[in-house]
C-alpha cells in the first residue's frame, strides 16, 4: 500500500474543519498535526496536498461517520464524495475507518490533561483524527503479529 518510510495521514472531516494527524515513519504512533479550516474544495485540496508532500504521506485514513448501530450516518456520503474528489486530483490510497466516539475520546483525553475549553476547541479535530489513525495503526500491528505466529 505504501513505501517503506512513508507515513499515513488521518483525517477527521467536519463541515467547517478537517482535523489532521500524522503517523510516524514506522506507522506505529499517531500524532495530532493541525486543523484546516474548510473553504472551497480546490483550496482545501491544495492545503491537503501540501501536507501530503511535506511529510511524504503514502495513504490517507478518513474517519467514516457511522451511526452508533453501525449504519451509514448522514455525513457518510459527503465523506465518500470528498475522498473520491481527492483521488480524482491525485491518485493516493484512501482507507475509511469507523470514527464512532473518536471525538468523545479526544475530548476526554484533552480534559484529562486539564486543557481549557478554548484550548480544547483549537485542537479537538486534530486529536480526533489522531484517535482515528491510531485505531488503524493498532489494527495493522494486530494483523501483523497474527501473521507472524507459527
N, C-alpha and C positions, 0 to 999 in steps of 0.2 A: 504494500500500500504506500509506504513512504521509504525514502532512502535513509540509510544509517546516518545519524546526526541531525536529521530534520526534526522539527517539533510539531506538535498538534496545537491548534488554536481553538479554544472553546468559545462559543457564542451563546449569550442569553439575549435573545431578540425580544425587545419590547416595542411598544407603539412609538415611544419617544426616544429611546436609547437602545444601544447594543452594548452589553457588557462583554468584555474580552478577558480571557485567561489563557495563559501560555504554559505548555509543558516544558520540562527540562529536555535536554537532548537525549537522555536515556528513556524518555517517556514514562517516568515513574511518579513525578510530582507536578501538580497543577498549581500555578500561582496567579492571583488576580493581576491583570495588566492595566487596563484602563476602561473607561466608559466613553463610547462615541455617542454624540448627540445626532439623532437621525434627522436628515434633511431630504433632499431628492435622492432617489435610488442611485443614480450615477455618481453623485458626490459621495454618498456613503461607500460605494464600491471603491472609489479612489482611495479613501481613508483606509478601508479594509485591506486593499491590495498593498498599500504602503507598509502596513504591519506585517503582512504575509512575506513581503520581500525583505524587510528589515530583519526578521527573525528566522528566515529560511523555513517557513511553515510548509509541511508536506500534505496536510489534510486538515479539514475543519470538522469540528464536532458541534452540532447545533442542538440546543435543547428543544425537545418536542413537547409542546404544552398539552399533555393529555389530561382528561378528567380523572378524578380520583378512582373511578371504576375502570379505568384503562381505555375508555373510548376516546375518539378524537374530540378534542375541545374546539371551541370556536376559532382559535387562532392557529390551529394546525395547518389549515390550507394556506394562510398567509406566510407561515414559516416555510412550507414546502415551495411556495412560489418564490420567496426571497432566495432560497437555496438554488432553485432552478435558474433564476436570473443571474446569480453569481457564477454558476457553472457555465452559463452561456457566454459570459465575458471572459472567463478564464477556466480552462479545464483543471479542476482540483477535486480530489476525492472529498465527499461530504458524507459524514455519518450522523444520523439522528440518534439522540439519546433521551430517554424519558426524563423530563425535568420536574416531575411532580415533587413538591416540597423543597426544591432547591433554594428558593428564595426564603422560605421559612427557616431552613437550616443555616443559611447565610446570615439571616437576621439574628438568630440565636447565638451564632458564633461571634458576631460583632458586639452584641450586648454583653456576652460573657467576658470580653476584653474591655468592657466599660467605655465603649465609644459613645459619644453624644449622638443624639438623633440627627443633628446636622451632618456630622462626620459620617454616620452610617449611610445617610442618603447619598453621599458622594461616592461611596464605594460598594453599595449593595449589589448593583448589577454585575460588576466585575467579580465580586465574591461569589455570586450565584453561578456565574459562568465557570468559576474555578470548581465549585461543587459538581457541576455537570461534567466537566472534563475529568475530574478526579474519579468519578464513577466509571468512566470509560477506561481510564488507566488501570484502575483496580481490577476491572473485569479482564482486561488484556493480561495482566500479571497472573490472575487466577487461571486463565486458559493456558498460559504458557507453563505454569507449574504442573498442571494436569497432564499436559503433553509430554513432560519430561519424566514422569514417573515410569518405573519399569513395568 
